[in-house]
Amino acid sequence: MSAPLLARRARPGVLRAPAIDLASPWLWVVIAAAVGALLGPAAGVGGVSAGVGVALLPLGAMLLMRPDWLPAALLVTVFAEAYSIGGVSISRVAGPLALGLLLLQIRHRSPASFAGLDKKLAIGIVAYSLWAVASSLWTVDFNTTLSSGTPFTVLALTLSAIYLVIISALVRTERQIYAVLVTVWLLSAVMGLVAIGEFLGGQGRAVGVSGDANFFASLQIVAIPIGAVLASHVRTGVQRAVVLAGVGIAVGSVFVSLSRGGILALAALTLMLVFQPAQAFFRTRARKRLFIAAMLLGGALLLTASYSALSARTSSLFNTADGGSGRQNLWLAAETGYRQHPWLGLGYGGFQSQANDLMRMTPGVDFSAYRLRPGGQPVHNAYLESLVELGPLGLLLFVSMLVLSLRALRRARRTAEERGSPLLVGVARALRVSLIGFALTSVLLSTETDRTLWVLMGLALTLPRIAATTPAPGRRIA
């Protein structure tokens, strides 16, 4: 007879992990895979990585017992993308292991479920993913080493899809949404402090633990509206002050990243937040004023510290290799690539390997202040990259995912208003602002497989379901 794990009586309103059969061979397969995935690479490099690998083993056991913590664990890897174990980024280790844990929970009838997700958005995501995979049939760069090209990019898409699946399957209650808010705010504040410390220490452009200054800025852009909702739903004034301080840190960290696209998106984000209705988003006018003040204060302090470096980068936006001239050359090359393959595109991830040749043959490309990269560069524009790599249909499908996500969040907001849940109303509005902010940063970044986008879409998938099943009108979780 099998022994149950965590077979305890659940208190009302508290989600408990399901009982797991310790005699199940699948359980030990997952455990063995987790041990091997962590200790194998770590043993090869030794030192800190080995120590971290061993330290992560208890965390893996905890997640096995409490799968509802998986979304929070994956959010940590989104903010710490640059950290690697044995040369493998943490998200590429965590994603497959998390999927294995999820499948194990589903096999044992866990609370994980895909019932009630927004169907139109789900269809849009599946259609985009299938078209991207199908482009392997006609791609110009089918690199079998999996180091670049279409196979590599399809694997990156698969990993991002795992994040979406886990978020949408396991975030099912108002309480879990609140846990997501707290996790995102905390990570944003901590990584913001790391970034500010990097800049003040003389490192130059701050990247936090994301590995790239521009993507770090886009991640903070997404986190700021989430902090606004959290600040409006904590219980005490002290808690609210702490949350607002974290928001100010996140805003300031965008400036020290010296990301011009991030700062432009931050300006647009600020305007969107200013025009959000106080009652529906911030709950009171006073809380709205406090939030805007925290944003402005955090931004002003770090803008003062970074003004000189930021001014130099801004002045070089279109006239040096360090600035926008690189993007201008890449965008011209992308136009040439699209004209060569106007219907199906170059294939998912196929542009980068062709970028140098395309720039050489494109009239108007300026090499006087631009240096070709040995492996080429992505387009640095998610929309133009979707067009040149997947054709008009690919661009339509990519934009459709964004539009359908916004539609799903609007549907969730309306349902939450009917149910009388101020938290879910605020979350739906905040995620819409976050998604629009991320879409703006995507004008200057290639973000099609970025984990942040797929986490946002996962939340958009599940939020209408949560709003529809929220039983207590007017309830506030804190």
Protein Blocks (a to p, Z undefined) as FASTA:
>chain_A
ZZdehiacddehiacdddddfkbmklmmmmmmmmmmmmmmmmmngmmllmmmmmmmmmmm
mmmmmmmlmmmmmmmmmmmmmpceehiafklmmmmmmmmmmmmmmmnopabdfehiafkl
mmmmmmmmmmmmmmmmmpcbdcfklpgcjklmmmmmmmmmmmmmmmmmmmmbfklmmmmm
mmmmmmmmmmmmmmmmmmmnonopaekjnopaklmmmmmmmmmmmmmmmmmmcfbfklmm
mmmmmmmmmmmmmmmnopaklmmmmmmmmmmmmmpcfklmnopaklmmmmmmmmmmmmmm
mmmmmmmmmmmmmmmmmmcfklmmlmmmmmmmmmmmmmmmmmnonoehklmmmmmmmmmm
pghiafklcccdfklpaekiaklmmmmmnojmlmmmmmmmmmmmmmmmmmmmmmmmmnop
aklmmmmmmmmmmmmmmmmmmmmccfklgmklmmmmmmmmmmmmmmmmmmbghiacZZ
